Amino acid sequence: MESAGAPTAALELTLPATLDAGPFYDPFEKPFARRSESRKRARTDDGVSAAPAPPLLDAAPAASPAAAASPAAAASPAADDSSAAASAVPPEDALPDDVRAGLERAAAALRAQGDDDDGGKAAERCRAALAPLRDCTSDARMRATCAVLQPAALPDGALAALVAPFAAPECGARTAAAFVRAFILPLVTELRKPASRAMVGALRALLQEHGRVVLEELLLPALWRGAVAVGGDGGDGGAAAAAAQAELLGRLLKELEPQLLHRLVAAFVAGDGGEPGAWSAAQETLLQGALAAKPPLTASDVHAILLQVDANAGAQRTSLKLANVLFTLVRGFGAQLAAPQLGAARRIAESLETVLKKPTLAAIGRLEK
């Protein structure tokens, strides 16, 4: 904790703005188009692996056998210089020494702020030190920056100060996306206890300024691959983690604008990488909450949700949470279901063994008249 006589000027750190900048983040690009590397495969039209890509235009041509065998070529100073230059190129995620030193000072200043719930003082004092991070859009550099600042070890007030520069209007969406991927997503998916008031407030501020970024880079990945997707039996802490993460995600879902909530529901139901999977109880709770908020779903969206409810019903006949998803879907969007789909909804409802069976069947009956 900073003493009363300590000068505040020591916290006004200025880092060199030398972090790499990446391409522009197009807010109108096709959403959810990214896939994990394991899903990216080079294919030809007939399904056979494609040939290796040609060398880059600026790559040096391969030396001929004669040139390779030439003593003069082996002793060429130019060849020695080029090989030395290649070996001197730093790794992609390497930080310049002055940048690293400045980040270390900023981390020390953040840790010294103490556990200030609203983070206001920390944000004001460290804004100048953290402002240069708004120019960093490289994932590798942002991960290296995260490794120095270690956000998981920061008190809540300092976390709010760390988020503040990226929740500012002048911070670009591309930079905010790199920040969320490197800093925020690991914090949320490693959450094992209810999020603090300061953490919720910081994420809400980020959501208000960069709603689509938070949707695509935090909410959907956490829904697909966080503890809420796995759950747990309580023996290894999985259930506690799922509950804590679901509570935080549920709070953030309530802050989404209707169109973003529509995107979230449609993308979640489509599945990670376009491959639907089995739903966990925590996922079903979050989906039901999203449906209860009445996002502007299309008829095809409603049909897709019904199909996935059907796919999960066989293994979850006694699940009240799945039954609640079906009940909310029928009550809120039943008018968009055609007669065959209403028949499918009736079949699913009859197969479920919960207290919501009768009210769901009654709602379907009213729609069939």
Order of alpha helices (4+ residues) and beta strands (2+ residues): alpha-alpha-alpha-alpha-alpha-alpha-alpha-alpha-alpha-alpha-alpha-alpha-alpha-alpha-alpha-alpha-alpha-alpha-alpha-alpha
